[in-house]
Amino acid sequence: MYYFDLTDILLYVEKETSVSGIQRVSFEVIRRMVGRLGAENVRLSYWDRSRREYVALEAGFIQNMKEFSPDELSRVFFGKKARSQHDAAPTLMRYRNRPLKYWFYHKVRAYHAARGHERYFAKMGSSIEEWNAFKDRKAPVRAEAIVEAPREVMSQIVKSGDQLIILGAIWNIDGLEAALQRLKDTKSLQIYQLVHDLIPLIATEHIAADFSGEFYHWLLSSMGYCDRFLANSENTARDLQRFMDEVGKQRPIDVVPLVQKFGVVHFNRVDDPSKPFKSRLSSLHGLDQSVLNLTKTPFVLVVGTMESRKNLWSLAQAWLRLTQTPGLNVPKLVFAGKPGWYNDDFESLMEATGNLGGWVQFAKRPSDTELGFLYEHCLFTATVSFYEGWGLPIGESLSFGKTAVVANNSSMPEVGGDMVEYCDARSISSIYDACHKLIADPEHRLALEEKIRTTPLRTWDDVAQDVEAVLRPATV
């Protein structure tokens, strides 16, 4: 039997509404592995915090899900108490799967709304008007749970030789490591862990100190219960091997590079007058007006959590130089993502300069539909991070046929190949030169786009095939 861990997905959808990179990887690979191995041979497992048990359930439902849906997954894990995103009040989204906390904070919000405390709502990016509009809406019909399969305690069903594959980030989850070690010791369960990066140990200046320490201890303890590791890039495999050499513990490492080509739904360009009227209107479905406004003039897109490791300050400084370059028709710079760690210098720069005088704009927490629309309409993208485990936004850009300015470090050249323009992340001048080349020389940009079009890109099915080859080497 093959077990695929969903613990980090469960913890993620409990609070979040958008999709992050690691959870997307887990979901896309697991969904395909159920199809490749057969639903009858696969169970989905997770750490149940309330029961403090490692449990499993049937896997068939995930094969039918076409995309990562926090709402659908919430109904799987939380049943009737799960609220959809549309059924959660403003500022209470993170509590939508925790009824008691939702009830408590709903009472608090209602109190402040009744007394006209506008500043209270403003601090959370909302308003009393928005709160009252939600209260007065027609309540949607609550969906039932889409899975009724019982949970089984893993220690009661696991057999010797069964395999557990952990594709997500499970460190710093109270009780889980001990449970995995017990399953290893008492049931001879074979455990595989995909390592996405060692950034907490390599780029520690961009990570909270406590997190780096917790990550170190997790990785060290995982050597006790893991039979082998998967690495998402050659670079991550080298980092992991260095760690093993340092701590004097060796385990096999299999490299399973992640995806370059995502499932892309192409949009009709709104600004294409040759498109039929109805087609142009349909391309606006699901888009917030603020996102549509970003595409009215040419722009370059930056996707990802807005944190210091992404090197946004240097990119903004390079953009400031671009705007001061005589004769250059400079596009806007659009950042799409949610706030992250240690980004004070970038935020201070934006505040002090009025977003570089309007040259910089933001799409905060865009939906998949909105993000796809931005990729479709951008000139190119930019990923100039100091370090990455893989670099999913680079692959997303290639999927839409768009080249990118990419930092020439860590794993990123493995993703971009010869289809992007490289720069030195630690040199503002280098970032400037790479961006300038793609802006000032459209023929060069088109040549890179042609190279993308003619290059076979790595798909989720390729990733799943490689995972299966690790699990069943004699038959694949």
N, C-alpha and C positions, 0 to 999 in steps of 0.2 A: 504494500500500500504506500502511496505517495501522499505526504501531508505538506501543504503550503501554508505558511504562517501569514495571518492577516492582522496581527496585533497592532502594527503601526497604522494600518488603514483604519482600524476601529477607533483608535485614539484620535486620529486626524479628523474623521467625519463627525466625531462627537462635538467638535467645536467649529471646524472650518467649513467654508462653503465653496471655495475655489480649489483648484487642483495644484499640488506641488509636484516637483520632479520625481522624488523618490516614490511617492505613493502611486504616481502614474506608471512608473516602471513596474512596480509590484503588480498592479492591476492588469496591465497589458500582457505581461508574461504569464501570469497565473491563468488568465482567461484562455490563452492559447494552449497552455499546458494541459488544461482540462480536456480540450479537444484532442490533443495529440496522444495523451495517455488513456483517455476514456474516463467519463465521469464516475463509472463504477470502481475505478482504481485510484480515485483522488478524494481526499477530504481536505477541508479548509479548517485550520486550527488557529486558536488565539488564546491569550491569557485573559481569563475572566477575573477582573479585579475584585468584584463583589464576592464571588465564591472562592477566590484565591485558588483556582484550579485551571490547569491547561486543558482546554476542551476542543472538540472537533465537531463539525457538521458537514452535511452533504454538500457537494460542490457544483451540482448541475446548474443552479441558478446563475452563476457568474458567467457561464459560457454564453448565455443569451443576452447579457448586457453589452450593448454596443459601445458604450463610453463610460468613463468614470463618473458616476452620479452620486454625490454625497447624500441626496435625498433617498435614492433607492437603497443604498447601503445602510443608511440609518434605519430604514424600515426592517432590513434584515436583522440588524443587531439589537435594535431597541423596540421593535414591534409597534404596538398601538400607541405607545407613549411618544413615538417619534413625531416631531413636527417638520413639515416641509419648510423650505426657505421662504415660501410665500405665506406660510402660516405663522411665521415668527415676527414679533413686533420689532420696530426699529430699536437698535442698540441691544437687543436680546438674542441675536442670532446664535451667539456662542453657547447659549443655554438651552437651545431648542430640543436637545435630547436628554436634558436633566430637569425633570418636572418640578422638583422642589425648589431648585435655584431659580428656574424660570418664574415660578409663582411668586417667590420672595421679591425678586428684582422688578417684576411687573408691578407689584404693589408700591415699591419705592418710586418707580418712574411715574406711576399714576398720581402719587402724592405730589411730586414736584410739578407735574403738568397742571394739576388742579389749582396750585398756588401760583402759577405763572412764572416759575423759575426758569426763564429762558436760558440763562447762562449754564445751568446744569446740563441741559441737552446739548448746548453748543460745544461743551467740552468733549462730548462724545460724537461730534460731527453730525448732529441731528437737530431737531427743533420741535417745539410743542405742536406746531402745525402738522408736521409729519406724523407725530404720535397720534394726534386726534384723527387724522385722515385714515390711519391704519385701523383705529378703533371703530370708525364709522363704516368701514368697508363691508362688503358682503363676504362672510367667512367662507373659505373654500371647503369642499368636502374632504374630510380626512381620509387618507389612503390606508388600507390595511397592510399588514406585513406581507411581503412577497415570498417569504420562506417560513414554513412552519416546522421544518425538520428539527427533531430534538437534538440537543447538544449532548455529546457523550464525553465522559472524562477520559482523557488520553491514556492515563496509566492503566485503565481497564480494558482498552481495546488494542493497544500497540503490540505488535509481534516483533520478534527478533528479525532484523533485516529490513524492517520498514524504514523509509527515508523521510526526513523532514527538511524542507528547503525554506530558508528564511531569506527573502529578497529585500526586506525593508530594514529600517533603522530601529533596532530594539533596545539600544543601550539606555540605561537610566530608567528602566521600568521595574518597579519594586516587586520582587518575588519571582520574576520570570526566569532569570538566570539559574536560580536554585532549582526551579521546576525542570528546566531543560537538563541540568546536570543529573537530577534524579532519574529522568527518563533514559539518559545515556547509561547510567550506572546499573539500573535495575531492569531495563527492557532492551538494552543493546540497540537503541534507536540510532540510526545513522543520521547525523546532522550536518547540513551544509549551510554556510552563511555567505551571502553576497556582500562584499565590502564596496561601498560607493566611493569612499575617499578616506584619507587620513588627515584631512584639513585641520581638525582640532589639535593635532600634534605637529603639523608642518607650518601652518599659518596661524600660530597661536596668538599673534598680535591682533587678529581679527575675531577672536573667539573669547567668550567669557572664561576666566581662569577655572572656575568650578566645572564648566562643561568639559574643558580639555582634560582635567584630572579624572572626571567620571568616564570619559571616553577611553582614556588609557587603561583604567582598571577593567572596564568592560572588555576591551580587546584582549587584554591579558587573560582574563578569566574564560573568555570564549575558547581559548586554546585547550581548555580542559574538556569541553563537551563537543566541540566541532571536529568532525573527521577530516574535512577539507574546506577550503575557502574558494569562492569565486570572486574575481576582480573585474570591475566594469571597464578596465582599460589596461594597456600594458604599463602605463605610468603608475596606476594604482597598485598593480601587481609588484612593481619594483619597490614602492613605498612599503607595502605589506611585508615583502621579503626582508627589507631592511629592519623592520620592527621585529620580525621573528629572529633574525640574527642577533639583535640586541638583547632580547629577553631569553635567548637560548632554547626556544621551543619551535619546532618545525612541523608544518602541516602542508600537504599538497595545495597548490594554488592553480586554478584553472581560469584563464582569461576568457571572459564572455563580453566582448565589446557591446555597448548599447546601440541604440538606434540612430540612424541618420535621417531616415524617411518616415514621417508620420502620416497617418491617415488624414489627408487634406481634403477639405471641402472648399472648392474654389468659388469665389464670389464674383458676381458680375460687377464690374467697376461702375460705381455710381456716376462717375464723371465721363462715361463713354456715351456720347450722344447717338451712336449707331445702334445701341441696344434698344429693344422694344420697351415701351413705357412700363408694361406690367413687370418685365424682367428687372428693370431698374428699381422698381418699388420693392420687389421681393428681396432684393439684396440688402434692404434696410431692416428686415425683420430681426428682432432680438437685439438691436443695437441701441444703446443709450445715446441720446443726442450729443452728449459731451464727447463720446468716442467718434461719432461721425464728424464733429467739428474739427477734430485733430487731423483729419485726412483732407481738408479743403485745400491745403497747400503742401508742396513736397516736404517729406520728412524722413529722417533716419530713426530707426526703432531700436530701443534697448530694452530687453526683456529679462526679468528676474527680480528676486528680492533686492530691495535697495539697501545694501549693507556695504561696509567699508571694503570688504574683500573684492567687491565687484569693481572697485577703482573708479567710482563715478566722479569723484572730485577731479581726477586727472583728465578724464574724458571731457568734463565740462570746461576745464581750462583750455584744452585743445580746441574745443568748439568756440570759445571766446576768441581765440586767435584766428579761427576760420572766419568769424564774422568781421574781423578787422582786415582781412586780406582783400586788397583792391581788385575789383573786377570779378570776384568769385560769387556765383549765384548760390548762396548757402541755404540749405534746407533747414527746417526746424529739427530739434532733437527731442524725441518723445520717449519718456521712460514709462514702461508698463510693468507694474508689479506692486507688491505690498511692502510696507516699511520693514527694515531689518536692523541689525546691530551696528552700533558704533559709526553711524553715518552723519555725525554732527558737523563735520567740516563741510560736507556737501550741502547739508540743509542750511547751514549758516551762509554759504556762498549764494544759494538760491534766494534766501531772504534778503541779503544785503544788496543783491543786484537785480531784484525783481525778476527772478528766473532768467538771468542774463538778458534782461531787457525784453523778455518775451520770446527769446529764441528757444527756450526750454519749456516743454509742457509735459503733463502727467496723465496717465490713465491708471488710476489706482484700483487694484484688484479686478482687472477685466475678466469677464467670463470667457470661456473657450471660443464662443462665437465672436465676441469682440476682439479677442486676441488674433484670431484668424483673419478678421477683417483688416486689422492693423498690419499684419504680415503681408497680406495681399497688396496693400496700397503703398507700402514704404518703398523708398529707393534702394536701401540696403539696411543691414542691421549692424550692431556693434556689440562685441563681447570682449572687453579688455581687462578681465579679471586678473588678479595677482595669482590665483590658483583655482583649478577646477578638478573635480573627480572625473567628469566626462565633459559636460557642456551641452546640455539638451537644447538650449535656445539656438545654438549653432546649427544643429540638425533640423530644428523646426524651420529655421530660415532657409536651409537648403531644400526642404520639402516644398516650400512655396516658390522655389526657383530663384531665391534672392541670395546674392553673395553677402559677405560680411567683412568687417574689420575685426580681426581676432588676435588676441595676445598669443605670442609664440612661446608658450610655457605649458608645463604639466601635460594634461591629456588633450588639450584643445587642438593641436595639429592632427591628432588621430581622427578627430571628427571633421575638421575642415579640409584636410587633404590639400590638393592644389586648386581648390575652388574658391578660396577666400584670399583677402589681403592681410598679411601679418604685420604685427607691430610689437614693440617692446613695451610691456605694461608699465615699466618703471621710467619711461621717457615720454614726457608730454610732447616733445618734438616728434618722436616716432609715431605716436598716436595721431598727431596733426598730419604728418606726411601721408599716412595710410588713408585717412579720411579725405584729405585733399585730393589724392589720386583718384579715388572712386567718384568724387564730386566733379572734379575738373576734367576728367577723361571718361566720358560716357562710353566710348568705344571699348575701353579696357573693362569697364563694368559689364557691358554686354558680352564680351568675350568670356568672362568668368561665368556669367549666367548660361551661356551656351555649353560651357564645360560641365556645369551642374546638370543640364538637360541630358547630356550624353553619358553621364557617369552613373553606373548602377549604385544606388544608395542602399545602405544596410537597413533592413526592415525589422519590425517586431517578430515576424515569422522566422527570420534569420536568428534573432536572439533566442527565441524559444527552441529552435533546432539545436543550437549550441548547448542550452541548458539540458535538453534531453540527452545529448551526447555525453554529458558529464554523468547523468543519472543512469543511463543505459548504454555504456560504451560498447558493449559487445553486439548490440542490435541496431545501432544507428550508424 
